[in-house]
Amino acid sequence: MRTLRAFVGVPLGEEVVQAAAAWSASLRPRLAAAGASPKWVAPANMHVTLRFLGQVDESQLPPIKETLGAVVARHASFLASLRGLGCFPDPAKPAVLWTGLADGAEPFGRLAADVNKALDGLGFPEEDRPFHAHLTLARLRREGPPVDLTALCAEHAAFDVGSTVVREVVLFESSLRPRGPAYAAVWRGPLHPGGRREG
C-alpha cells in the first residue's frame, strides 16, 4: 500500500499570490543585506495550511475525504486579506517569514478548528500549537550568524498584500524534491457560496 505525505490547506487566488510573490522578490535584497539566506516559497506552492497530516496510507484517504467533505460543506466562502510581515518564532530569531490574515482571520480560525477537530477524531496526533492563519513567504536557514528582522517586520507591519475569496479546502500530497517540494491536489472540497452554516 502506497503512503503519501499529506496536508490540508487552502489555496489562494492567483492575483493575491502574484502580489505576494512580487512583494517577496522586493524583500530579497533587504534579507540578503541582513545576512539571511532564506529559501523562498514558489508562487505555485503558496497556500494557508490548516493541518499537516504527515505520512498517510492510501487506505486512509476515503475516510479523510468523507470527513473533510462533511466539515467543509458547513462553511461559507469568505473574503480574506493578507497584511503585514511577521516571523516564527519571532523576528529576533526568525525561522519562517510570513504574511498574516487581516480580514478573514475569524472564519479561517473557525474552519481550521472544525477541520482539526474532525481529523483528531480519525486518530491523527493533535496539533501541539494553536492555529495562526498565515501565508509562508520563506524559510530561513539556521546556519550562519544570527539574523534579526525586527526592524524589517515593523517597517512592513501594515503592508497590504491584497484580498482573495476563499472558496475551497484541498487535501494536498507533498512530494519532496531536490529543488523544493511539489504539491498535488488529492481532493478538493468547495465551501458553499453564501450564508453561514457553521456549527
N, C-alpha and C positions, 0 to 999 in steps of 0.2 A: 504494500500500500504506500502510495506516494505521500510525502509530507511537504508542506509549504510554509514559508514564513509569512505570516499574515497580520494585517491590522485593519481597523475600521476607521475610515476617515471621511472628510467632506471636501470634495473638490470645489474650487472657487472659479468664478467667471474669468474668461480669457482676458478681458480688459483690465481687471484688477491684478491678475497675475503678471501681465506685462508691465503694469505700473510698478509692482513690487520688484520685478526683475531689473527694471531701469533704475530704480532707487538703489538697489543692491550694487549695481555697477558704479553708481556715483559715490558710494561709500567705500569702495575698494581702496582708493588712494589714501583715505583717512586711516583705515585699518592698517595698511602697509606702513604708513608713517608712524603708527603707534607700536609697530613691531609685531603685529599679529599676522599669522599666516592661515587664514580661515579656508575651509572647504565650503564653497558656495553651493546652495541648492539650485539645481537646474529648474527653469520655469515649469517644465513638464512634470516635475515632482512636487511642486508646491501644493500644499493641502493643509487642512486642520485635522490633526489626529484626535479621534475620540477614544480609541482603545487599542493598545498594542497587544496582540494575542500570542506572538512567538510562533513556535513550530506547531502546526496543526495537521492532523491526519485528514486525508480526503474523506474518510468516513464521518468526520465531524462536520463537514460542510453543510449537509442538509439541515440538521437542527440549528446550526448557526444562522443560516439564511432564513429559515422559518421564524426563528426568534427575532432577528433583526427586522424582518418584514412586518411583524405584528407591532413592534415598537415604533418604527419609522412612520407607519400609517397613521399613528395618533398625533403626529406633529405637523404643523403647517409650515410652508415655506416662509422665509423671513429675510429682511434686509440686514446685511452685516457690513460694517465699515471697518477698515484697517487703519490704525493710527498709532504713531509713536514708535520708539525704538527701545528695546529692553534686552536684558541678558539673564540667562540662568547660569549659575545660581545667583549671581549679582554682577553688576558692571565692573566691580573692582577685581573680580576673579571670573571672567567670562568663559563659559564653555559653549554656550549656544546664543546666537544673536537672533532676535525675533522682532516681529511687529505684532501688536496686540489688537484685540477686538474692542471697538468703542460701541457703536450701535450694534445690537445683535448679541452682545455678551450674555444676556439673560436667557434668551431662547436657546443659544448654544449650550449654556450650562444645563438647562432642563433636558435637552436632547441627550447630552453626554451622560447625565445622571441616569436616565432611563435605559440607555444602551448599556451602561456599565452594570446596572442592577440586573438586567436580563442576562448578560453574559456571565456574571457571578453565579447565576442560577444554573449555568451549564457546566460549572466546575472549574472555570478558569481562575487562576490566582487573582485575588482582589488587588486593585491598584494601591500602591503604598504612598501616593501623594495626591492631593486634591487636583481636580481638573482646572486648567488655566488655558482658556482658548487663545491660541496664538498661531502665527504662521512662521515657521522657521526659515530664516534667511541664510544662515551659515552656521557651521560648527567650527569651533576654534581648536586647533591642535594644542596639546598641553605641553609639548616640549618647548624648550627655549625660555627666555626670560619672561617674567610675569607681565601681563598686559592689563592696563586699567582703561576702561572705556566709559568711565563715569561722566566725563565732560561731553563726549560724543552723544551719549544717550540723553543727557539733559538738553543738549542743543536740538535734538530731533524729537523731543518728548511729545510735541504737538503736530508732528508731520502727518499730513493726511494722505494716505496711500490711495484711497478710493473705496468705492462701495460695490457690493455684488449681492444678488439674490441667492440665498442658499436653497437649493431645490432637491438635493438628493444626498443619500448616505451610500458609501461604497465600501465593500469588502475588497481590500487590495491584497494581491500577492506581491511580496517584495523579493526580488532576486538580486543578490549581492554580486557585483561585477567589479573588475579592477578599476574601471572609470567611474564607479559610483553605482548606487542601486537603481534598478529599473522596476517600476510599479505597473501592474496589470490588474484591471478590474475583474474580480471573480463573480461579483454580484452587485447589482445596483437596486436601490430602493428609493422611489420618489417620495418626497414629502407631499402632503396634499396641498392644493393650491391656495387655500384661504380659510380663515376662521381657526380658532383654537380648539383642539380636541385632546390636549394633554390630560393625563390623569386616568 
